[in-house]
């Protein structure tokens, strides 16, 4: 029994020392973590404002600008056929989407096939029911299915 007590007595300073070593490491790690969090908070990215039109932009004949559909973040020069009835609108700084009926989707497909180049976009993919296109600032896609269609533009710069 006495030998067990002496063993425990000998371990107490080691346990206490190891506790303070662990505590010092924990506090040091916490300080580093706080410092990194502070640096990250100072490096917040502020999105650039959407460019304003310097000259009035008009849509080609039979077209209407997306911004005229109430999509304030859409590219100012991008247009779709007039008289669409969007089923959904998503208007965010980095992405703009129009949900459409299949009939409106096919009308947009025909319109974009004829007018994308004039709006400054290059078609990079095409099938009978979809288009993929881009310019220096935006990527876009149109997909038409049996029950719905969608046009999405995503800001890339």
C-alpha positions as CSV (number, residue, x, y, z in Angstrom):
1,X,0.0,0.0,0.0
2,X,2.8,2.4,0.9
3,X,4.5,1.6,-2.4
4,X,1.3,2.5,-4.3
5,X,1.1,5.9,-2.5
6,X,4.7,6.7,-3.3
7,X,4.1,5.9,-7.0
8,X,1.1,8.2,-7.1
9,X,3.1,10.9,-5.2
10,X,5.9,10.6,-7.8
11,X,3.4,10.9,-10.7
12,X,1.6,14.1,-9.4
13,X,4.4,16.5,-10.6
14,X,4.4,14.8,-14.0
15,X,0.7,15.0,-14.4
16,X,0.6,18.7,-13.3
17,X,3.5,19.5,-15.7
18,X,1.8,17.8,-18.6
19,X,-1.5,19.6,-17.8
20,X,0.3,23.0,-18.1
21,X,2.0,21.9,-21.3
22,X,-1.3,20.9,-22.8
23,X,-3.0,24.1,-21.5
24,X,-0.2,26.3,-23.0
25,X,-0.6,24.5,-26.4
26,X,-4.4,24.9,-26.3
27,X,-4.1,28.6,-25.5
28,X,-1.5,29.1,-28.1
29,X,-3.6,27.4,-30.7
30,X,-6.6,29.6,-29.7
31,X,-4.5,32.7,-30.2
32,X,-3.4,31.6,-33.6
33,X,-7.0,30.7,-34.6
34,X,-8.2,34.1,-33.4
35,X,-5.4,35.8,-35.4
36,X,-6.3,33.9,-38.5
37,X,-10.0,34.7,-38.1
38,X,-9.1,38.4,-37.7
39,X,-7.0,38.3,-40.9
40,X,-9.8,36.6,-42.8
41,X,-12.4,39.2,-41.6
42,X,-10.2,42.0,-43.0
43,X,-10.0,40.3,-46.4
44,X,-13.7,40.5,-47.3
45,X,-14.4,40.6,-51.0
46,X,-16.7,43.4,-52.0
47,X,-18.6,42.6,-55.2
48,X,-18.1,45.2,-58.0
49,X,-21.2,47.2,-58.8
50,X,-23.2,46.2,-61.9
51,X,-22.0,48.4,-64.8
52,X,-24.5,51.0,-65.8
53,X,-25.5,51.6,-69.4
54,X,-23.7,54.5,-71.0
55,X,-25.9,54.5,-74.1
56,X,-29.4,53.2,-74.4
57,X,-29.4,49.5,-75.3
58,X,-32.3,48.2,-77.4
59,X,-33.4,44.7,-78.1
60,X,-33.5,43.3,-81.6
61,X,-36.9,43.4,-83.3
62,X,-39.3,41.2,-81.5
63,X,-37.2,41.1,-78.4
64,X,-37.3,42.6,-74.9
65,X,-34.3,43.2,-72.6
66,X,-34.1,40.9,-69.5
67,X,-33.8,44.0,-67.3
68,X,-37.2,45.1,-68.6
69,X,-38.6,41.8,-67.0
70,X,-37.5,43.2,-63.7
71,X,-34.2,41.3,-63.5
72,X,-31.9,44.2,-62.3
73,X,-28.8,42.0,-62.3
74,X,-29.2,40.6,-65.8
75,X,-26.6,41.7,-68.5
76,X,-27.9,45.0,-69.8
77,X,-27.6,43.9,-73.5
78,X,-29.3,40.5,-73.1
79,X,-32.8,40.1,-74.6
80,X,-35.4,37.4,-75.1
81,X,-38.6,37.3,-77.2
82,X,-41.3,39.8,-76.2
83,X,-44.4,38.7,-74.4
84,X,-42.9,35.8,-72.4
85,X,-44.8,34.7,-69.3
86,X,-42.0,33.6,-66.9
87,X,-43.1,31.0,-64.3
88,X,-40.3,32.0,-62.0
89,X,-37.6,34.7,-61.8
90,X,-34.4,34.5,-59.8
91,X,-32.5,37.8,-59.7
92,X,-29.2,37.7,-57.8
93,X,-25.9,39.4,-58.4
94,X,-24.2,36.3,-59.6
95,X,-27.0,34.4,-61.3
96,X,-30.2,35.3,-63.1
97,X,-32.8,32.6,-64.1
98,X,-36.1,32.6,-65.9
99,X,-38.4,29.6,-65.5
100,X,-40.5,29.2,-68.6
101,X,-43.2,27.0,-70.1
102,X,-41.9,24.6,-72.8
103,X,-43.6,26.7,-75.5
104,X,-41.9,29.9,-74.3
105,X,-38.6,27.9,-73.9
106,X,-38.7,26.9,-77.6
107,X,-39.4,30.5,-78.6
108,X,-36.4,31.6,-76.5
109,X,-34.3,28.9,-78.2
110,X,-35.2,30.2,-81.7
111,X,-34.7,33.8,-80.7
112,X,-31.3,33.2,-79.0
113,X,-30.1,31.1,-81.9
114,X,-30.7,34.1,-84.2
115,X,-29.5,36.9,-81.8
116,X,-26.9,35.7,-79.4
117,X,-23.9,36.8,-81.6
118,X,-25.4,40.3,-81.9
119,X,-25.6,40.5,-78.1
120,X,-21.9,39.7,-77.8
121,X,-22.3,36.0,-76.8
122,X,-20.7,33.0,-78.4
123,X,-22.6,29.7,-78.6
124,X,-20.4,26.8,-77.3
125,X,-22.9,24.0,-77.2
126,X,-26.1,23.2,-79.0
127,X,-28.7,20.4,-79.1
128,X,-32.3,20.4,-80.4
129,X,-33.5,21.5,-77.0
130,X,-30.6,23.4,-75.3
131,X,-28.0,26.1,-75.8
132,X,-24.8,26.8,-73.9
133,X,-23.2,30.2,-74.5
134,X,-20.8,32.8,-72.9
135,X,-19.1,36.1,-73.2
136,X,-16.3,37.6,-71.1
137,X,-18.5,38.3,-68.1
138,X,-21.3,35.7,-68.3
139,X,-22.0,32.0,-68.9
140,X,-25.5,31.0,-70.0
141,X,-27.6,28.0,-70.7
142,X,-31.1,27.4,-71.9
143,X,-32.7,24.0,-71.5
144,X,-36.2,23.0,-72.7
145,X,-37.9,19.8,-71.4
146,X,-41.4,18.4,-71.8
147,X,-42.8,20.0,-68.7
148,X,-40.7,23.2,-68.2
149,X,-37.8,25.2,-69.5
150,X,-35.2,27.5,-67.9
151,X,-32.8,30.2,-69.0
152,X,-29.9,30.8,-66.6
153,X,-27.1,33.4,-66.8
154,X,-24.2,33.2,-64.3
155,X,-21.7,36.0,-63.8
156,X,-18.1,34.8,-64.2
157,X,-16.2,38.0,-63.8
